[in-house]
Amino acid sequence: MAANAAYAKGGLDPVIIDVAPILGICDVFVVVTATNDRQVKAITDHVQAELADRFGRRPRSIEGTDARRWVLLDYGDVVVHVFQTEERSTYRLERLYVDADRIDWRTPEERTGSASA
């Protein structure tokens, strides 16, 4: 759901990483890219609103909202990382957790079969 909400606000390249066997402190990382600080805010606001409205969930903590270069929304079992492009390239969480399984996520267009080949 967090990946869907991020994508709805223009989030790029969402990746869902199963970190439970590696970290033990949460189950999943959702990693997404935003192109600027306004989009970081739009994505994080929308993720929070969607998870609150649909599931009654609120983040336990939020980090990075002042600079809006990398915002982390910690829901306990799910941690959402919204990076600006440069920060995602710098920190490369996908490479850090290269041995972790990826959870299949597809765009709404891919799920309905309307994406172009």
N, CA, C and O atoms as CSV, one atom per row, in Angstrom:
chain,resi,resn,atom,element,x,y,z
A,1,MET,N,N,0.813,-1.192,0.000
A,1,MET,CA,C,0.000,0.000,0.000
A,1,MET,C,C,0.860,1.262,0.000
A,1,MET,O,O,0.530,2.227,-0.688
A,2,ALA,N,N,1.948,1.271,0.753
A,2,ALA,CA,C,2.823,2.450,0.790
A,2,ALA,C,C,3.434,2.697,-0.579
A,2,ALA,O,O,3.547,3.847,-1.003
A,3,ALA,N,N,3.829,1.641,-1.276
A,3,ALA,CA,C,4.395,1.803,-2.618
A,3,ALA,C,C,3.348,2.365,-3.570
A,3,ALA,O,O,3.661,3.217,-4.401
A,4,ASN,N,N,2.115,1.898,-3.458
A,4,ASN,CA,C,1.033,2.423,-4.300
A,4,ASN,C,C,0.815,3.906,-4.044
A,4,ASN,O,O,0.677,4.689,-4.983
A,5,ALA,N,N,0.784,4.287,-2.783
A,5,ALA,CA,C,0.566,5.696,-2.428
A,5,ALA,C,C,1.709,6.564,-2.936
A,5,ALA,O,O,1.476,7.660,-3.445
A,6,ALA,N,N,2.935,6.087,-2.803
A,6,ALA,CA,C,4.093,6.846,-3.295
A,6,ALA,C,C,4.031,6.995,-4.808
A,6,ALA,O,O,4.284,8.076,-5.341
A,7,TYR,N,N,3.699,5.922,-5.493
A,7,TYR,CA,C,3.600,5.951,-6.952
A,7,TYR,C,C,2.511,6.925,-7.404
A,7,TYR,O,O,2.674,7.621,-8.406
A,8,ALA,N,N,1.415,6.972,-6.674
A,8,ALA,CA,C,0.305,7.864,-7.026
A,8,ALA,C,C,0.718,9.329,-7.010
A,8,ALA,O,O,0.111,10.149,-7.699
A,9,LYS,N,N,1.737,9.669,-6.237
A,9,LYS,CA,C,2.230,11.048,-6.177
A,9,LYS,C,C,3.510,11.234,-6.985
A,9,LYS,O,O,4.263,12.182,-6.760
A,10,GLY,N,N,3.749,10.332,-7.921
A,10,GLY,CA,C,4.889,10.492,-8.819
A,10,GLY,C,C,6.175,9.867,-8.343
A,10,GLY,O,O,7.230,10.116,-8.926
A,11,GLY,N,N,6.118,9.055,-7.290
A,11,GLY,CA,C,7.317,8.375,-6.814
A,11,GLY,C,C,7.882,7.463,-7.891
A,11,GLY,O,O,7.139,6.758,-8.574
A,12,LEU,N,N,9.187,7.481,-8.034
A,12,LEU,CA,C,9.856,6.719,-9.086
A,12,LEU,C,C,10.530,5.467,-8.530
A,12,LEU,O,O,11.023,5.453,-7.402
A,13,ASP,N,N,10.538,4.432,-9.342
A,13,ASP,CA,C,11.271,3.193,-9.055
A,13,ASP,C,C,11.011,2.625,-7.664
A,13,ASP,O,O,11.962,2.374,-6.923
A,14,PRO,N,N,9.746,2.413,-7.289
A,14,PRO,CA,C,9.493,1.814,-5.974
A,14,PRO,C,C,10.064,0.397,-5.898
A,14,PRO,O,O,9.922,-0.401,-6.825
A,15,VAL,N,N,10.703,0.112,-4.783
A,15,VAL,CA,C,11.239,-1.220,-4.516
A,15,VAL,C,C,10.812,-1.597,-3.109
A,15,VAL,O,O,10.886,-0.786,-2.186
A,16,ILE,N,N,10.363,-2.838,-2.954
A,16,ILE,CA,C,9.983,-3.348,-1.638
A,16,ILE,C,C,10.958,-4.465,-1.294
A,16,ILE,O,O,11.080,-5.446,-2.027
A,17,ILE,N,N,11.648,-4.304,-0.175
A,17,ILE,CA,C,12.710,-5.229,0.223
A,17,ILE,C,C,12.303,-5.936,1.516
A,17,ILE,O,O,11.954,-5.290,2.503
A,18,ASP,N,N,12.352,-7.263,1.499
A,18,ASP,CA,C,12.060,-8.071,2.683
A,18,ASP,C,C,13.318,-8.131,3.545
A,18,ASP,O,O,14.221,-8.925,3.283
A,19,VAL,N,N,13.371,-7.291,4.568
A,19,VAL,CA,C,14.560,-7.214,5.419
A,19,VAL,C,C,14.408,-7.975,6.738
A,19,VAL,O,O,15.326,-7.973,7.559
A,20,ALA,N,N,13.269,-8.620,6.947
A,20,ALA,CA,C,13.013,-9.314,8.217
A,20,ALA,C,C,14.106,-10.316,8.584
A,20,ALA,O,O,14.566,-10.301,9.725
A,21,PRO,N,N,14.543,-11.186,7.670
A,21,PRO,CA,C,15.571,-12.154,8.049
A,21,PRO,C,C,16.928,-11.522,8.357
A,21,PRO,O,O,17.751,-12.120,9.050
A,22,ILE,N,N,17.157,-10.322,7.846
A,22,ILE,CA,C,18.454,-9.667,8.005
A,22,ILE,C,C,18.471,-8.743,9.213
A,22,ILE,O,O,19.412,-8.765,10.006
A,23,LEU,N,N,17.431,-7.931,9.353
A,23,LEU,CA,C,17.426,-6.912,10.405
A,23,LEU,C,C,16.749,-7.348,11.695
A,23,LEU,O,O,17.268,-7.106,12.785
A,24,GLY,N,N,15.607,-7.982,11.576
A,24,GLY,CA,C,14.886,-8.392,12.768
A,24,GLY,C,C,14.150,-7.273,13.487
A,24,GLY,O,O,13.408,-7.548,14.430
A,25,ILE,N,N,14.326,-6.029,13.079
A,25,ILE,CA,C,13.632,-4.914,13.743
A,25,ILE,C,C,12.427,-4.423,12.946
A,25,ILE,O,O,11.579,-3.700,13.470
A,26,CYS,N,N,12.359,-4.817,11.683
A,26,CYS,CA,C,11.192,-4.523,10.860
A,26,CYS,C,C,11.122,-5.598,9.782
A,26,CYS,O,O,12.060,-6.375,9.605
A,27,ASP,N,N,10.017,-5.633,9.073
A,27,ASP,CA,C,9.830,-6.660,8.051
A,27,ASP,C,C,10.208,-6.195,6.648
A,27,ASP,O,O,10.805,-6.939,5.870
A,28,VAL,N,N,9.849,-4.953,6.343
A,28,VAL,CA,C,9.926,-4.496,4.961
A,28,VAL,C,C,10.443,-3.070,4.887
A,28,VAL,O,O,10.090,-2.221,5.706
A,29,PHE,N,N,11.282,-2.823,3.896
A,29,PHE,CA,C,11.635,-1.461,3.489
A,29,PHE,C,C,10.893,-1.176,2.186
A,29,PHE,O,O,10.896,-1.997,1.270
A,30,VAL,N,N,10.269,-0.026,2.111
A,30,VAL,CA,C,9.745,0.486,0.850
A,30,VAL,C,C,10.647,1.652,0.481
A,30,VAL,O,O,10.772,2.609,1.245
A,31,VAL,N,N,11.278,1.577,-0.689
A,31,VAL,CA,C,12.230,2.595,-1.128
A,31,VAL,C,C,11.686,3.231,-2.402
A,31,VAL,O,O,11.300,2.532,-3.339
A,32,VAL,N,N,11.658,4.559,-2.430
A,32,VAL,CA,C,11.125,5.266,-3.595
A,32,VAL,C,C,11.906,6.560,-3.801
A,32,VAL,O,O,12.464,7.119,-2.857
A,33,THR,N,N,11.938,7.023,-5.043
A,33,THR,CA,C,12.654,8.248,-5.387
A,33,THR,C,C,11.679,9.377,-5.684
A,33,THR,O,O,10.640,9.176,-6.312
A,34,ALA,N,N,12.037,10.570,-5.218
A,34,ALA,CA,C,11.330,11.808,-5.555
A,34,ALA,C,C,12.327,12.722,-6.254
A,34,ALA,O,O,13.527,12.649,-5.991
A,35,THR,N,N,11.842,13.572,-7.134
A,35,THR,CA,C,12.753,14.397,-7.929
A,35,THR,C,C,13.130,15.712,-7.266
A,35,THR,O,O,14.091,16.356,-7.685
A,36,ASN,N,N,12.389,16.128,-6.232
A,36,ASN,CA,C,12.708,17.382,-5.543
A,36,ASN,C,C,12.074,17.377,-4.155
A,36,ASN,O,O,11.335,16.455,-3.810
A,37,ASP,N,N,12.363,18.409,-3.358
A,37,ASP,CA,C,11.879,18.425,-1.973
A,37,ASP,C,C,10.362,18.544,-1.883
A,37,ASP,O,O,9.761,17.997,-0.958
A,38,ARG,N,N,9.737,19.240,-2.814
A,38,ARG,CA,C,8.271,19.339,-2.800
A,38,ARG,C,C,7.636,17.974,-3.042
A,38,ARG,O,O,6.625,17.626,-2.430
A,39,GLN,N,N,8.242,17.213,-3.938
A,39,GLN,CA,C,7.704,15.890,-4.208
A,39,GLN,C,C,7.943,14.945,-3.030
A,39,GLN,O,O,7.098,14.097,-2.741
A,40,VAL,N,N,9.072,15.078,-2.354
A,40,VAL,CA,C,9.302,14.288,-1.138
A,40,VAL,C,C,8.162,14.538,-0.159
A,40,VAL,O,O,7.601,13.595,0.400
A,41,LYS,N,N,7.822,15.798,0.046
A,41,LYS,CA,C,6.730,16.148,0.969
A,41,LYS,C,C,5.397,15.591,0.484
A,41,LYS,O,O,4.637,15.027,1.271
A,42,ALA,N,N,5.112,15.746,-0.804
A,42,ALA,CA,C,3.849,15.243,-1.351
A,42,ALA,C,C,3.735,13.732,-1.173
A,42,ALA,O,O,2.682,13.225,-0.787
A,43,ILE,N,N,4.812,13.023,-1.453
A,43,ILE,CA,C,4.801,11.565,-1.316
A,43,ILE,C,C,4.624,11.158,0.138
A,43,ILE,O,O,3.771,10.327,0.448
A,44,THR,N,N,5.416,11.731,1.030
A,44,THR,CA,C,5.325,11.321,2.437
A,44,THR,C,C,3.970,11.695,3.031
A,44,THR,O,O,3.408,10.932,3.817
A,45,ASP,N,N,3.445,12.855,2.666
A,45,ASP,CA,C,2.109,13.239,3.152
A,45,ASP,C,C,1.050,12.258,2.658
A,45,ASP,O,O,0.164,11.862,3.415
A,46,HIS,N,N,1.144,11.869,1.389
A,46,HIS,CA,C,0.144,10.967,0.810
A,46,HIS,C,C,0.258,9.557,1.399
A,46,HIS,O,O,-0.758,8.922,1.682
A,47,VAL,N,N,1.470,9.075,1.581
A,47,VAL,CA,C,1.648,7.756,2.206
A,47,VAL,C,C,1.026,7.763,3.598
A,47,VAL,O,O,0.296,6.839,3.957
A,48,GLN,N,N,1.309,8.795,4.377
A,48,GLN,CA,C,0.746,8.877,5.726
A,48,GLN,C,C,-0.778,8.932,5.693
A,48,GLN,O,O,-1.440,8.248,6.474
A,49,ALA,N,N,-1.335,9.736,4.799
A,49,ALA,CA,C,-2.792,9.863,4.708
A,49,ALA,C,C,-3.442,8.545,4.295
A,49,ALA,O,O,-4.448,8.139,4.876
A,50,GLU,N,N,-2.874,7.880,3.300
A,50,GLU,CA,C,-3.445,6.617,2.824
A,50,GLU,C,C,-3.388,5.530,3.892
A,50,GLU,O,O,-4.372,4.821,4.104
A,51,LEU,N,N,-2.254,5.393,4.561
A,51,LEU,CA,C,-2.143,4.357,5.593
A,51,LEU,C,C,-3.032,4.670,6.792
A,51,LEU,O,O,-3.553,3.755,7.430
A,52,ALA,N,N,-3.208,5.938,7.100
A,52,ALA,CA,C,-4.109,6.327,8.191
A,52,ALA,C,C,-5.563,6.073,7.799
A,52,ALA,O,O,-6.320,5.482,8.569
A,53,ASP,N,N,-5.953,6.515,6.607
A,53,ASP,CA,C,-7.345,6.370,6.164
A,53,ASP,C,C,-7.745,4.918,5.969
A,53,ASP,O,O,-8.829,4.509,6.384
A,54,ARG,N,N,-6.882,4.143,5.346
A,54,ARG,CA,C,-7.245,2.766,5.001
A,54,ARG,C,C,-7.015,1.762,6.123
A,54,ARG,O,O,-7.751,0.783,6.244
A,55,PHE,N,N,-5.995,2.003,6.944
A,55,PHE,CA,C,-5.624,1.002,7.942
A,55,PHE,C,C,-5.531,1.543,9.360
A,55,PHE,O,O,-5.235,0.791,10.289
A,56,GLY,N,N,-5.779,2.834,9.541
A,56,GLY,CA,C,-5.669,3.431,10.867
A,56,GLY,C,C,-4.247,3.446,11.401
A,56,GLY,O,O,-4.035,3.476,12.613
A,57,ARG,N,N,-3.280,3.426,10.507
A,57,ARG,CA,C,-1.873,3.362,10.921
A,57,ARG,C,C,-1.236,4.730,10.875
A,57,ARG,O,O,-1.463,5.514,9.954
A,58,ARG,N,N,-0.439,5.001,11.881
A,58,ARG,CA,C,0.334,6.240,11.961
A,58,ARG,C,C,1.797,5.855,12.182
A,58,ARG,O,O,2.077,4.872,12.867
A,59,PRO,N,N,2.722,6.611,11.616
A,59,PRO,CA,C,4.132,6.268,11.824
A,59,PRO,C,C,4.537,6.421,13.282
A,59,PRO,O,O,4.090,7.337,13.972
A,60,ARG,N,N,5.392,5.510,13.741
A,60,ARG,CA,C,5.952,5.613,15.093
A,60,ARG,C,C,6.906,6.787,15.176
A,60,ARG,O,O,6.967,7.490,16.185
A,61,SER,N,N,7.647,6.986,14.100
A,61,SER,CA,C,8.560,8.129,14.038
A,61,SER,C,C,8.750,8.534,12.586
A,61,SER,O,O,8.540,7.753,11.658
A,62,ILE,N,N,9.156,9.786,12.431
A,62,ILE,CA,C,9.422,10.358,11.111
A,62,ILE,C,C,10.742,11.100,11.213
A,62,ILE,O,O,10.952,11.886,12.137
A,63,GLU,N,N,11.626,10.849,10.266
A,63,GLU,CA,C,12.937,11.504,10.253
A,63,GLU,C,C,13.163,12.183,8.909
A,63,GLU,O,O,12.700,11.693,7.879
A,64,GLY,N,N,13.867,13.301,8.914
A,64,GLY,CA,C,14.316,13.937,7.689
A,64,GLY,C,C,13.389,14.964,7.077
A,64,GLY,O,O,13.621,15.411,5.954
A,65,THR,N,N,12.343,15.349,7.791
A,65,THR,CA,C,11.371,16.268,7.192
A,65,THR,C,C,11.889,17.688,7.034
A,65,THR,O,O,11.371,18.439,6.206
A,66,ASP,N,N,12.890,18.073,7.798
A,66,ASP,CA,C,13.421,19.435,7.662
A,66,ASP,C,C,14.124,19.633,6.323
A,66,ASP,O,O,13.834,20.590,5.605
A,67,ALA,N,N,15.034,18.744,5.988
A,67,ALA,CA,C,15.801,18.886,4.745
A,67,ALA,C,C,15.057,18.309,3.542
A,67,ALA,O,O,15.245,18.764,2.414
A,68,ARG,N,N,14.214,17.307,3.788
A,68,ARG,CA,C,13.460,16.635,2.726
A,68,ARG,C,C,14.346,16.088,1.613
A,68,ARG,O,O,13.986,16.141,0.437
A,69,ARG,N,N,15.498,15.568,1.991
A,69,ARG,CA,C,16.382,14.896,1.030
A,69,ARG,C,C,16.188,13.377,1.131
A,69,ARG,O,O,16.239,12.665,0.127
A,70,TRP,N,N,15.966,12.897,2.360
A,70,TRP,CA,C,15.684,11.490,2.635
A,70,TRP,C,C,14.754,11.487,3.835
A,70,TRP,O,O,15.172,11.787,4.954
A,71,VAL,N,N,13.510,11.152,3.607
A,71,VAL,CA,C,12.539,11.093,4.696
A,71,VAL,C,C,12.234,9.631,4.973
A,71,VAL,O,O,12.002,8.838,4.060
A,72,LEU,N,N,12.240,9.296,6.256
A,72,LEU,CA,C,11.979,7.944,6.709
A,72,LEU,C,C,10.694,7.959,7.526
A,72,LEU,O,O,10.571,8.718,8.487
A,73,LEU,N,N,9.740,7.117,7.141
A,73,LEU,CA,C,8.502,6.924,7.889
A,73,LEU,C,C,8.565,5.536,8.508
A,73,LEU,O,O,8.548,4.536,7.790
A,74,ASP,N,N,8.638,5.465,9.826
A,74,ASP,CA,C,8.787,4.187,10.529
A,74,ASP,C,C,7.440,3.747,11.086
A,74,ASP,O,O,6.919,4.347,12.026
A,75,TYR,N,N,6.887,2.699,10.498
A,75,TYR,CA,C,5.616,2.130,10.950
A,75,TYR,C,C,5.827,0.871,11.794
A,75,TYR,O,O,4.875,0.137,12.062
A,76,GLY,N,N,7.037,0.626,12.203
A,76,GLY,CA,C,7.332,-0.570,12.983
A,76,GLY,C,C,7.694,-1.727,12.078
A,76,GLY,O,O,8.875,-2.029,11.903
A,77,ASP,N,N,6.701,-2.379,11.500
A,77,ASP,CA,C,6.963,-3.501,10.597
A,77,ASP,C,C,7.373,-3.048,9.201
A,77,ASP,O,O,8.066,-3.772,8.487
A,78,VAL,N,N,6.947,-1.858,8.818
A,78,VAL,CA,C,7.266,-1.294,7.504
A,78,VAL,C,C,7.982,0.038,7.702
A,78,VAL,O,O,7.534,0.883,8.477
A,79,VAL,N,N,9.093,0.216,6.998
A,79,VAL,CA,C,9.807,1.492,7.019
A,79,VAL,C,C,9.851,2.010,5.584
A,79,VAL,O,O,10.360,1.342,4.684
A,80,VAL,N,N,9.312,3.203,5.389
A,80,VAL,CA,C,9.252,3.822,4.065
A,80,VAL,C,C,10.390,4.832,3.964
A,80,VAL,O,O,10.526,5.716,4.810
A,81,HIS,N,N,11.205,4.689,2.919
A,81,HIS,CA,C,12.318,5.601,2.654
A,81,HIS,C,C,11.998,6.368,1.375
A,81,HIS,O,O,11.889,5.769,0.305
A,82,VAL,N,N,11.849,7.681,1.477
A,82,VAL,CA,C,11.624,8.517,0.297
A,82,VAL,C,C,12.877,9.360,0.104
A,82,VAL,O,O,13.182,10.245,0.903
A,83,PHE,N,N,13.589,9.067,-0.967
A,83,PHE,CA,C,14.860,9.719,-1.266
A,83,PHE,C,C,14.706,10.687,-2.426
A,83,PHE,O,O,13.911,10.450,-3.336
A,84,GLN,N,N,15.464,11.778,-2.398
A,84,GLN,CA,C,15.698,12.499,-3.637
A,84,GLN,C,C,16.708,11.677,-4.438
A,84,GLN,O,O,17.411,10.833,-3.883
A,85,THR,N,N,16.774,11.928,-5.725
A,85,THR,CA,C,17.583,11.110,-6.634
A,85,THR,C,C,19.026,10.960,-6.167
A,85,THR,O,O,19.549,9.847,-6.129
A,86,GLU,N,N,19.668,12.053,-5.816
A,86,GLU,CA,C,21.081,12.007,-5.419
A,86,GLU,C,C,21.290,11.164,-4.165
A,86,GLU,O,O,22.251,10.399,-4.083
A,87,GLU,N,N,20.399,11.301,-3.195
A,87,GLU,CA,C,20.543,10.541,-1.949
A,87,GLU,C,C,20.325,9.050,-2.185
A,87,GLU,O,O,21.021,8.217,-1.603
A,88,ARG,N,N,19.361,8.714,-3.038
A,88,ARG,CA,C,19.146,7.289,-3.308
A,88,ARG,C,C,20.379,6.686,-3.968
A,88,ARG,O,O,20.762,5.556,-3.664
A,89,SER,N,N,20.997,7.438,-4.866
A,89,SER,CA,C,22.226,6.964,-5.515
A,89,SER,C,C,23.379,6.855,-4.526
A,89,SER,O,O,24.202,5.944,-4.624
A,90,THR,N,N,23.440,7.776,-3.583
A,90,THR,CA,C,24.520,7.777,-2.596
A,90,THR,C,C,24.386,6.623,-1.608
A,90,THR,O,O,25.349,5.892,-1.376
A,91,TYR,N,N,23.201,6.450,-1.024
A,91,TYR,CA,C,23.023,5.460,0.047
A,91,TYR,C,C,22.722,4.060,-0.470
A,91,TYR,O,O,23.023,3.082,0.214
A,92,ARG,N,N,22.148,3.939,-1.638
A,92,ARG,CA,C,21.934,2.672,-2.330
A,92,ARG,C,C,21.480,1.532,-1.415
A,92,ARG,O,O,22.161,0.512,-1.304
A,93,LEU,N,N,20.352,1.705,-0.776
A,93,LEU,CA,C,19.844,0.666,0.121
A,93,LEU,C,C,19.656,-0.666,-0.595
A,93,LEU,O,O,19.867,-1.726,-0.006
A,94,GLU,N,N,19.260,-0.613,-1.857
A,94,GLU,CA,C,19.085,-1.864,-2.600
A,94,GLU,C,C,20.391,-2.645,-2.687
A,94,GLU,O,O,20.380,-3.875,-2.630
A,95,ARG,N,N,21.498,-1.957,-2.823
A,95,ARG,CA,C,22.806,-2.631,-2.875
A,95,ARG,C,C,23.231,-3.098,-1.488
A,95,ARG,O,O,23.842,-4.157,-1.347
A,96,LEU,N,N,22.910,-2.316,-0.470
A,96,LEU,CA,C,23.251,-2.693,0.896
A,96,LEU,C,C,22.544,-3.990,1.293
A,96,LEU,O,O,23.104,-4.822,2.007
A,97,TYR,N,N,21.310,-4.146,0.821
A,97,TYR,CA,C,20.518,-5.337,1.133
A,97,TYR,C,C,20.340,-6.201,-0.115
A,97,TYR,O,O,19.245,-6.694,-0.387
A,98,VAL,N,N,21.405,-6.376,-0.857
A,98,VAL,CA,C,21.361,-7.111,-2.118
A,98,VAL,C,C,20.931,-8.564,-1.914
A,98,VAL,O,O,20.338,-9.159,-2.814
A,99,ASP,N,N,21.219,-9.144,-0.751
A,99,ASP,CA,C,20.853,-10.533,-0.489
A,99,ASP,C,C,19.414,-10.693,-0.015
A,99,ASP,O,O,18.922,-11.816,0.085
A,100,ALA,N,N,18.743,-9.605,0.275
A,100,ALA,CA,C,17.353,-9.668,0.732
A,100,ALA,C,C,16.424,-9.887,-0.460
A,100,ALA,O,O,16.679,-9.407,-1.564
A,101,ASP,N,N,15.350,-10.618,-0.209
A,101,ASP,CA,C,14.356,-10.839,-1.259
A,101,ASP,C,C,13.618,-9.550,-1.575
A,101,ASP,O,O,13.413,-8.700,-0.708
A,102,ARG,N,N,13.225,-9.423,-2.827
A,102,ARG,CA,C,12.383,-8.313,-3.264
A,102,ARG,C,C,10.945,-8.810,-3.300
A,102,ARG,O,O,10.676,-9.926,-3.744
A,103,ILE,N,N,10.044,-7.994,-2.840
A,103,ILE,CA,C,8.625,-8.318,-2.895
A,103,ILE,C,C,8.085,-7.727,-4.187
A,103,ILE,O,O,8.282,-6.548,-4.480
A,104,ASP,N,N,7.406,-8.560,-4.945
A,104,ASP,CA,C,6.899,-8.132,-6.247
A,104,ASP,C,C,5.928,-6.967,-6.088
A,104,ASP,O,O,4.961,-7.044,-5.330
A,105,TRP,N,N,6.198,-5.907,-6.803
A,105,TRP,CA,C,5.300,-4.755,-6.861
A,105,TRP,C,C,5.226,-4.306,-8.303
A,105,TRP,O,O,6.239,-4.219,-8.996
A,106,ARG,N,N,4.022,-4.026,-8.743
A,106,ARG,CA,C,3.824,-3.563,-10.114
A,106,ARG,C,C,2.981,-2.305,-10.107
A,106,ARG,O,O,2.161,-2.082,-9.216
A,107,THR,N,N,3.204,-1.490,-11.123
A,107,THR,CA,C,2.390,-0.281,-11.258
A,107,THR,C,C,0.942,-0.691,-11.498
A,107,THR,O,O,0.680,-1.804,-11.954
A,108,PRO,N,N,0.006,0.195,-11.195
A,108,PRO,CA,C,-1.399,-0.123,-11.493
A,108,PRO,C,C,-1.607,-0.474,-12.970
A,108,PRO,O,O,-2.418,-1.341,-13.296
A,109,GLU,N,N,-0.881,0.194,-13.853
A,109,GLU,CA,C,-1.000,-0.097,-15.282
A,109,GLU,C,C,-0.520,-1.514,-15.603
A,109,GLU,O,O,-1.133,-2.213,-16.409
A,110,GLU,N,N,0.572,-1.931,-14.974
A,110,GLU,CA,C,1.083,-3.286,-15.194
A,110,GLU,C,C,0.114,-4.330,-14.648
A,110,GLU,O,O,-0.056,-5.396,-15.240
A,111,ARG,N,N,-0.518,-4.022,-13.517
A,111,ARG,CA,C,-1.455,-4.974,-12.913
A,111,ARG,C,C,-2.710,-5.159,-13.746
A,111,ARG,O,O,-3.289,-6.246,-13.763
A,112,THR,N,N,-3.140,-4.105,-14.440
A,112,THR,CA,C,-4.353,-4.212,-15.254
A,112,THR,C,C,-4.051,-4.618,-16.684
A,112,THR,O,O,-4.967,-4.818,-17.482
A,113,GLY,N,N,-2.770,-4.741,-17.013
A,113,GLY,CA,C,-2.377,-5.154,-18.346
A,113,GLY,C,C,-2.417,-4.051,-19.374
A,113,GLY,O,O,-2.328,-4.316,-20.573
A,114,SER,N,N,-2.551,-2.794,-18.916
A,114,SER,CA,C,-2.638,-1.692,-19.875
A,114,SER,C,C,-1.297,-1.010,-20.111
A,114,SER,O,O,-1.228,-0.023,-20.844
A,115,ALA,N,N,-0.234,-1.521,-19.501
A,115,ALA,CA,C,1.094,-0.934,-19.735
A,115,ALA,C,C,1.575,-1.340,-21.117
A,115,ALA,O,O,1.314,-2.452,-21.577
A,116,SER,N,N,2.272,-0.437,-21.769
A,116,SER,CA,C,2.798,-0.764,-23.094
A,116,SER,C,C,4.016,-1.664,-22.957
A,116,SER,O,O,4.767,-1.572,-21.986
A,117,ALA,N,N,4.197,-2.518,-23.923
A,117,ALA,CA,C,5.313,-3.471,-23.876
A,117,ALA,C,C,6.608,-2.833,-24.288
A,117,ALA,O,O,7.646,-3.496,-24.304
